[in-house]
């Protein structure tokens, strides 16, 4: 097992730079976690019930894990992943765990291995490698601990030193779990984020019915362009009432548009009637990103754009198991031309925050860093999803710092559904940043006092400021 307590983990091999990286890390390793964007389930914090067995906690919901196992011939049903038709799948947590342990070697060299080893050793006190021979012993250890009160969600939230965490809910969500959290006497800060994809993307399942439901919830006429926009404004205000400081948009591309009022009305009417014209549907998504940016300018919500994933690439898996089963694949993404309509509209606004992520690393140095390095409204989100790894984080800093600097980035966010892995993800990001800063000092490109200040900014202050937390 890789020990994340090793003082040299992810630090430079050169002695002087390694020593400085250790010193930088010592100054920031215990700072609170700011988790401004993610997908943990708010009901965990609302109900504060014990987590289920180790397999249901760590394996069944984690696409990082089952996509790798599936690539090596392990069927999803053998890992307990539910089928849409209700056909039988493995439900014995111990059997799922054993199968996972037998294949744990597949994760060698991956960030998943780092995260899981951190969880096993730091959270559950396990000091032996996970494999077929240790599977039952580790399962029993974890299962026993999960029944203790100090392993319930709220207790772990506090143990992880989380200052604030943002969940992500769809525009039609009633936020009942956030209401329960608010009504409780627990002091943990859990906020929501506005994710309107289901009511702005015509390709979303049940889109037209979703628009009807949006009208019912808000009392606005979502059969008209003006009523539809007013419905969004009302929902955004509702989400802000539950602590939201951001909206989030997972569009296939970063394409934006800035139509005239008359053209927007005409386009909306065609979409509302169920247009199947692919160009019109793309244009509507593009227009809605700009509309959301204009609303952010008015109400202060930070706009996050997460484009560039070809979702549910395998039709067979989508039909049998549904969405989000590990078959999302990065695609080439244009930003210079795609974002221009939005930036022409609001890009010079100093009080607007548009945070852009990418799965296309080739765009960092060529497009995103130069854009963020000049437009006041634009900031760069951290290395994301497939690139949320030591190498991905290093590449991000190397390709963006020269043009965008550090202060046009927004620190780190874990973007995870895997609650136990949050401390591991933040620890890895802190170590990678300290190593990068130490290298700059060793190359006489940065003073040591500046490196210490930047380490704190990248770990804590930038995320808190960027997300207005």
C-alpha positions as CSV (number, residue, x, y, z in Angstrom):
1,X,0.0,0.0,0.0
2,X,1.2,3.5,-0.8
3,X,1.5,5.5,2.4
4,X,0.3,9.1,1.9
5,X,2.0,9.9,5.2
6,X,5.4,9.5,3.5
7,X,6.8,13.1,3.6
8,X,8.1,12.6,0.0
9,X,4.9,11.5,-1.7
10,X,4.6,13.5,-5.0
11,X,7.4,15.9,-3.9
12,X,10.5,16.6,-6.1
13,X,13.3,14.1,-6.0
14,X,16.0,16.8,-5.7
15,X,16.9,17.3,-2.1
16,X,16.6,21.1,-1.8
17,X,13.3,21.3,-3.7
18,X,12.0,18.4,-1.7
19,X,12.9,20.1,1.6
20,X,11.1,23.2,0.5
21,X,8.0,21.3,-0.7
22,X,7.9,19.7,2.8
23,X,8.0,23.1,4.4
24,X,5.3,24.5,2.2
25,X,3.1,21.5,2.8
26,X,3.6,21.6,6.5
27,X,2.2,25.2,6.4
28,X,-1.1,24.3,4.6
29,X,-1.8,20.6,5.2
30,X,-4.2,21.2,8.1
31,X,-6.1,24.1,6.5
32,X,-9.9,23.5,6.3
33,X,-11.3,21.9,3.1
34,X,-13.3,24.2,0.9
35,X,-15.3,21.9,-1.5
36,X,-17.2,24.4,-3.7
37,X,-18.4,21.9,-6.4
38,X,-19.3,18.3,-6.1
39,X,-22.0,15.7,-6.2
40,X,-22.2,14.2,-2.7
41,X,-25.8,13.3,-1.7
42,X,-27.3,15.9,0.7
43,X,-29.5,13.3,2.2
44,X,-26.4,11.8,3.9
45,X,-26.0,15.0,5.9
46,X,-29.7,15.4,6.4
47,X,-30.5,12.0,7.8
48,X,-27.1,11.2,9.2
49,X,-27.6,7.5,9.0
50,X,-24.8,4.9,9.0
51,X,-23.3,4.3,5.6
52,X,-24.1,0.9,4.1
53,X,-21.6,-2.0,3.7
54,X,-18.1,-1.3,2.3
55,X,-19.1,-2.4,-1.3
56,X,-22.1,-0.1,-1.4
57,X,-20.1,2.8,0.0
58,X,-16.9,2.5,-2.0
59,X,-17.5,0.4,-5.2
60,X,-21.1,0.2,-6.5
61,X,-21.5,4.0,-7.0
62,X,-18.0,4.8,-8.2
63,X,-17.6,4.9,-11.9
64,X,-13.8,5.3,-11.6
65,X,-13.7,1.8,-10.1
66,X,-16.2,-0.1,-12.2
67,X,-15.1,1.4,-15.6
68,X,-11.6,0.0,-15.0
69,X,-12.9,-3.4,-13.9
70,X,-15.3,-3.6,-16.8
71,X,-12.4,-2.9,-19.2
72,X,-10.8,-6.1,-17.9
73,X,-13.9,-8.3,-18.3
74,X,-15.7,-7.9,-15.0
75,X,-19.4,-7.4,-15.7
76,X,-21.2,-4.5,-14.1
77,X,-23.9,-6.8,-12.6
78,X,-21.1,-8.7,-10.8
79,X,-20.3,-5.4,-9.1
80,X,-23.8,-4.8,-8.0
81,X,-24.6,-2.0,-10.5
82,X,-28.4,-2.0,-10.9
83,X,-30.0,-2.7,-14.3
84,X,-32.8,-0.6,-15.5
85,X,-35.1,-3.5,-16.1
86,X,-34.7,-4.8,-12.6
87,X,-32.9,-8.0,-13.6
88,X,-30.9,-9.6,-10.9
89,X,-27.4,-8.3,-10.0
90,X,-25.0,-9.2,-7.2
91,X,-26.3,-7.9,-3.9
92,X,-23.9,-9.6,-1.5
93,X,-21.5,-6.8,-0.4
94,X,-18.8,-9.2,0.6
95,X,-18.9,-11.0,-2.8
96,X,-18.6,-7.6,-4.6
97,X,-15.7,-6.6,-2.3
98,X,-13.9,-9.9,-2.9
99,X,-14.2,-9.4,-6.7
100,X,-12.9,-5.9,-6.4
101,X,-10.0,-6.9,-4.1
102,X,-9.0,-9.7,-6.6
103,X,-8.6,-7.0,-9.3
104,X,-7.2,-4.2,-7.1
105,X,-3.8,-4.6,-8.9
106,X,-5.5,-3.1,-12.0
107,X,-5.4,0.4,-10.4
108,X,-1.6,0.5,-10.0
109,X,-0.3,4.0,-11.0
110,X,-3.8,5.5,-11.1
111,X,-5.2,8.3,-9.0
112,X,-8.0,5.9,-7.9
113,X,-5.3,3.8,-6.2
114,X,-4.0,6.9,-4.3
115,X,-7.4,7.9,-3.2
116,X,-8.4,4.4,-2.1
117,X,-5.2,3.7,-0.3
118,X,-5.6,7.0,1.6
119,X,-9.2,6.0,2.6
120,X,-8.2,2.5,3.7
121,X,-5.2,3.7,5.8
122,X,-6.3,7.1,7.1
123,X,-10.0,6.6,7.5
124,X,-10.2,2.9,8.4
125,X,-6.7,2.3,9.9
126,X,-5.8,-0.5,7.5
127,X,-2.1,-1.1,7.1
128,X,-2.0,-4.2,4.9
129,X,-2.3,-4.1,1.1
130,X,-5.7,-5.0,-0.4
131,X,-5.8,-8.2,-2.3
132,X,-7.7,-11.5,-2.5
133,X,-6.1,-12.8,0.7
134,X,-6.9,-9.7,2.8
135,X,-10.3,-8.9,1.3
136,X,-12.4,-10.5,4.1
137,X,-10.3,-9.0,6.9
138,X,-10.5,-5.5,5.4
139,X,-14.2,-5.9,4.7
140,X,-14.9,-6.8,8.3
141,X,-12.8,-3.9,9.6
142,X,-14.7,-1.4,7.5
143,X,-18.1,-2.9,8.1
144,X,-17.6,-2.7,11.8
145,X,-16.4,0.9,11.8
146,X,-19.3,2.0,9.6
147,X,-21.7,1.1,12.4
148,X,-20.1,3.5,14.8
149,X,-21.5,7.0,15.5
150,X,-18.2,8.6,14.7
151,X,-18.3,7.2,11.1
152,X,-21.7,8.7,10.3
153,X,-21.8,11.4,7.7
154,X,-21.8,14.5,10.0
155,X,-19.0,13.1,12.2
156,X,-16.9,12.4,9.1
157,X,-17.7,15.9,7.7
158,X,-16.2,17.3,10.9
159,X,-13.3,14.9,11.0
160,X,-12.4,15.8,7.5
161,X,-12.2,19.4,8.5
162,X,-14.7,20.5,5.8
163,X,-15.5,24.2,6.2
164,X,-18.1,24.2,3.5
165,X,-19.3,21.7,0.8
166,X,-21.5,22.4,-2.2
167,X,-23.8,19.7,-3.6
168,X,-25.4,19.9,-7.0
169,X,-29.2,19.7,-7.6
170,X,-31.3,20.0,-10.7
171,X,-33.5,23.0,-11.3
172,X,-36.7,20.9,-10.5
173,X,-35.3,19.7,-7.1
174,X,-37.4,20.7,-4.1
175,X,-34.2,20.8,-1.9
176,X,-35.9,18.9,0.8
177,X,-32.7,17.5,2.2
178,X,-31.2,20.9,2.4
179,X,-34.3,22.0,4.3
180,X,-33.8,19.2,6.8
181,X,-30.1,20.2,7.3
182,X,-31.2,23.8,7.8
183,X,-33.8,22.8,10.4
184,X,-31.4,20.6,12.4
185,X,-29.1,21.8,15.1
186,X,-26.0,20.6,13.2
187,X,-23.6,23.4,12.3
188,X,-22.0,21.9,9.2
189,X,-22.2,24.1,6.2
190,X,-23.8,22.3,3.2
191,X,-25.0,24.5,0.3
192,X,-26.5,23.7,-3.0
193,X,-25.7,24.6,-6.6
194,X,-28.2,25.3,-9.5
195,X,-27.9,22.7,-12.3
196,X,-30.5,23.5,-15.0
197,X,-29.4,21.1,-17.7
198,X,-32.8,19.3,-17.7
199,X,-34.6,22.5,-18.6
200,X,-32.1,24.2,-20.9
201,X,-30.9,21.2,-23.0
202,X,-33.5,20.0,-25.5
203,X,-31.7,16.7,-25.7
204,X,-32.4,16.0,-22.0
205,X,-34.8,13.2,-21.4
206,X,-38.4,14.5,-21.0
207,X,-37.3,18.1,-21.8
208,X,-40.8,19.4,-22.8
209,X,-42.4,17.8,-19.7
210,X,-39.6,19.3,-17.6
211,X,-40.5,22.8,-18.9
212,X,-44.1,22.2,-17.9
213,X,-43.0,21.1,-14.5
214,X,-40.8,24.2,-14.2
215,X,-43.9,26.3,-14.9
216,X,-45.9,24.5,-12.3
217,X,-43.2,25.0,-9.6
218,X,-42.7,28.7,-10.3
219,X,-46.1,29.8,-11.4
220,X,-44.6,31.2,-14.6
221,X,-45.8,30.6,-18.1
222,X,-42.9,28.5,-19.5
223,X,-44.7,28.4,-22.8
224,X,-43.3,31.9,-23.5
225,X,-39.7,33.1,-23.7
226,X,-40.2,35.8,-21.1
227,X,-42.0,33.5,-18.7
228,X,-39.4,30.8,-19.2
229,X,-36.6,33.2,-18.3
230,X,-38.5,34.5,-15.3
231,X,-39.0,30.9,-14.1
232,X,-35.2,30.5,-14.1
233,X,-34.7,33.7,-12.1
234,X,-37.2,32.5,-9.5
235,X,-35.5,29.1,-9.2
236,X,-32.1,30.7,-8.9
237,X,-33.4,32.9,-6.1
238,X,-34.8,29.8,-4.4
239,X,-31.5,28.0,-4.6
240,X,-29.7,31.1,-3.3
241,X,-32.0,30.8,-0.3
242,X,-30.4,27.5,0.4
243,X,-26.9,28.8,0.2
244,X,-26.2,28.4,-3.5
245,X,-23.3,30.6,-4.8
246,X,-23.0,29.0,-8.2
247,X,-24.8,27.4,-11.1
248,X,-23.3,24.5,-13.1
249,X,-23.7,23.6,-16.7
250,X,-22.7,20.3,-18.2
251,X,-23.1,21.0,-21.9
252,X,-21.6,18.8,-24.7
253,X,-19.7,21.9,-26.0
254,X,-18.7,25.4,-24.8
255,X,-20.7,26.9,-27.6
256,X,-22.5,30.2,-26.7
257,X,-24.8,32.5,-28.7
258,X,-26.1,36.1,-28.3
259,X,-29.3,36.3,-30.3
260,X,-31.5,39.4,-30.6
261,X,-34.6,39.3,-28.5
262,X,-36.8,38.6,-31.5
263,X,-34.6,35.8,-32.7
264,X,-34.4,34.3,-29.2
265,X,-38.2,34.3,-29.0
266,X,-38.6,32.7,-32.4
267,X,-36.0,30.0,-31.5
268,X,-37.7,29.3,-28.1
269,X,-41.1,28.9,-29.8
270,X,-39.7,26.3,-32.2
271,X,-37.9,24.4,-29.4
272,X,-41.1,24.5,-27.3
273,X,-43.0,22.9,-30.1
274,X,-40.5,20.1,-30.1
275,X,-38.1,20.9,-32.9
276,X,-36.0,18.0,-33.9
277,X,-33.6,20.2,-35.9
278,X,-30.1,19.5,-34.4
279,X,-28.8,22.9,-35.3
280,X,-31.7,24.6,-33.5
281,X,-31.3,22.5,-30.4
282,X,-27.5,23.3,-30.3
283,X,-28.2,27.0,-30.8
284,X,-30.7,26.9,-28.0
285,X,-28.2,25.4,-25.6
286,X,-25.7,28.0,-26.7
287,X,-28.1,30.9,-26.2
288,X,-29.0,29.6,-22.7
289,X,-25.4,29.7,-21.6
290,X,-25.3,33.4,-22.4
291,X,-28.7,33.9,-20.7
292,X,-27.4,32.2,-17.6
293,X,-24.3,34.4,-17.7
294,X,-26.5,37.5,-17.9
295,X,-28.5,36.2,-14.9
296,X,-25.3,35.6,-13.0
297,X,-24.3,39.2,-13.7
298,X,-27.5,40.2,-12.0
299,X,-27.8,37.8,-9.1
300,X,-24.2,37.0,-8.4
301,X,-24.2,33.3,-8.9
302,X,-20.9,32.0,-10.2
303,X,-21.3,30.4,-13.6
304,X,-19.5,27.0,-14.1
305,X,-19.2,25.5,-17.5
306,X,-18.2,21.8,-17.7
307,X,-18.2,21.0,-21.4
308,X,-16.4,18.4,-23.6
309,X,-17.7,15.0,-22.5
310,X,-19.3,12.6,-24.9
311,X,-21.7,11.2,-22.4
312,X,-22.8,7.5,-22.3
313,X,-20.7,6.5,-25.3
314,X,-21.9,2.9,-25.2
315,X,-25.5,2.7,-26.3
316,X,-25.8,-0.9,-25.0
317,X,-24.7,0.1,-21.5
318,X,-26.9,3.1,-21.5
319,X,-29.9,1.0,-22.5
320,X,-29.2,-1.7,-19.9
321,X,-27.8,0.3,-16.9
322,X,-28.6,3.9,-17.6
323,X,-26.5,7.1,-17.5
324,X,-23.2,7.7,-15.7
325,X,-21.8,4.2,-15.9
326,X,-18.2,5.0,-16.8
327,X,-18.7,5.5,-20.5
328,X,-18.3,9.3,-20.7
329,X,-15.3,10.1,-23.0
330,X,-13.4,13.4,-23.4
331,X,-13.8,15.2,-26.7
332,X,-11.9,18.0,-28.5
333,X,-13.4,21.3,-27.4
334,X,-13.2,24.8,-29.0
335,X,-13.2,27.8,-26.6
336,X,-11.9,30.8,-28.5
337,X,-14.8,30.8,-31.0
338,X,-17.3,29.1,-28.8
339,X,-17.1,31.5,-25.9
340,X,-16.9,34.7,-28.0
341,X,-20.6,35.5,-28.0
342,X,-20.8,35.2,-24.3
343,X,-17.6,37.1,-23.7
344,X,-18.8,39.8,-26.1
345,X,-21.9,40.2,-24.0
346,X,-20.5,40.0,-20.4
347,X,-16.8,39.1,-20.6
348,X,-15.6,42.5,-19.5
349,X,-17.7,42.6,-16.4
350,X,-15.3,42.6,-13.4
351,X,-18.0,41.4,-10.9
352,X,-19.1,38.4,-12.9
353,X,-17.3,35.1,-12.4
354,X,-17.4,32.5,-15.2
355,X,-15.4,29.4,-14.3
356,X,-14.5,27.2,-17.3
357,X,-13.3,23.6,-17.1
358,X,-12.0,21.3,-19.8
359,X,-11.4,17.7,-20.6
360,X,-9.3,18.8,-23.6
361,X,-5.9,19.5,-22.2
362,X,-4.6,20.7,-25.6
363,X,-6.7,23.8,-25.1
364,X,-5.0,25.0,-21.9
365,X,-2.0,26.8,-23.3
366,X,-3.5,27.6,-26.7
367,X,-7.0,28.9,-25.7
368,X,-8.1,28.9,-22.0
369,X,-5.1,30.4,-20.3
370,X,-4.9,33.3,-22.8
371,X,-8.6,33.9,-22.5
372,X,-8.6,33.8,-18.7
373,X,-5.4,35.9,-18.8
374,X,-7.3,38.9,-20.2
375,X,-11.1,38.7,-19.7
376,X,-12.0,39.9,-16.2
377,X,-15.0,37.6,-16.0
378,X,-13.3,34.4,-16.9
379,X,-11.4,32.1,-14.5
380,X,-10.0,28.6,-15.0
381,X,-11.4,25.6,-13.1
382,X,-8.8,23.1,-11.9
383,X,-7.8,19.9,-13.6
384,X,-11.0,18.0,-13.9
385,X,-12.3,14.4,-14.0
386,X,-10.0,12.3,-16.2
387,X,-7.2,14.8,-15.4
388,X,-7.8,15.0,-11.6
389,X,-4.5,13.2,-11.0
390,X,-1.0,14.1,-10.0
391,X,0.2,14.3,-13.7
392,X,-3.0,16.2,-14.7
393,X,-2.6,18.7,-12.0
394,X,1.1,19.3,-12.9
395,X,0.2,19.7,-16.5
396,X,-2.5,22.2,-15.6
397,X,0.0,24.4,-13.7
398,X,2.7,24.1,-16.3
399,X,0.4,25.0,-19.2
400,X,-1.6,27.8,-17.6
401,X,0.6,29.7,-15.2
402,X,2.8,31.5,-17.7
403,X,-0.2,33.1,-19.4
404,X,-3.0,33.2,-16.8
405,X,-0.9,33.3,-13.6
406,X,-2.2,31.8,-10.4
407,X,-4.9,34.3,-9.6
408,X,-7.0,33.6,-12.6
409,X,-7.4,30.1,-11.4
410,X,-9.8,29.0,-8.6
411,X,-7.9,26.6,-6.3
412,X,-9.0,23.0,-6.2
413,X,-12.4,21.3,-6.1
414,X,-12.9,17.6,-5.8
415,X,-16.0,17.3,-8.0
416,X,-16.8,13.9,-6.4
417,X,-19.7,11.7,-5.4
418,X,-17.3,9.6,-3.3
419,X,-17.5,11.3,0.1
420,X,-14.7,9.2,1.9
421,X,-12.2,10.2,-0.8
422,X,-12.5,14.0,-0.3
423,X,-9.6,14.4,2.1
424,X,-7.4,12.2,-0.2
425,X,-8.2,14.3,-3.3
426,X,-7.5,17.6,-1.5
427,X,-4.3,16.2,0.1
428,X,-3.0,15.1,-3.4
429,X,-3.8,18.5,-4.8
430,X,-2.0,20.3,-2.0
431,X,1.1,18.1,-2.4
432,X,1.2,18.7,-6.2
433,X,0.9,22.4,-5.8
434,X,3.6,22.5,-3.1
435,X,5.9,20.5,-5.4
436,X,5.3,22.9,-8.3
437,X,5.9,26.0,-6.1
438,X,9.1,24.4,-4.7
439,X,10.3,23.9,-8.3
440,X,9.7,27.6,-9.1
441,X,11.7,28.6,-6.0
442,X,14.5,26.2,-6.9
443,X,14.7,27.8,-10.4
444,X,14.8,31.3,-8.8
445,X,11.5,32.2,-10.5
446,X,9.7,32.8,-7.1
447,X,10.7,33.9,-3.7
448,X,10.3,31.5,-0.8
449,X,8.0,33.9,1.1
450,X,5.8,34.2,-2.1
451,X,5.7,30.4,-2.3
452,X,4.3,30.1,1.2
453,X,1.7,32.7,0.5
454,X,0.7,31.0,-2.8
455,X,0.4,27.6,-1.1
456,X,-2.2,29.0,1.2
457,X,-4.0,30.8,-1.6
458,X,-4.1,27.7,-3.8
459,X,-5.3,25.5,-1.0
460,X,-7.9,27.7,0.6
461,X,-8.3,31.4,-0.3
462,X,-8.7,31.2,-4.0
463,X,-11.6,28.7,-3.9
464,X,-13.3,30.6,-1.2
465,X,-13.0,33.9,-3.1
466,X,-13.9,32.6,-6.5
467,X,-17.0,30.8,-5.3
468,X,-18.0,33.6,-3.0
469,X,-18.0,31.4,0.0
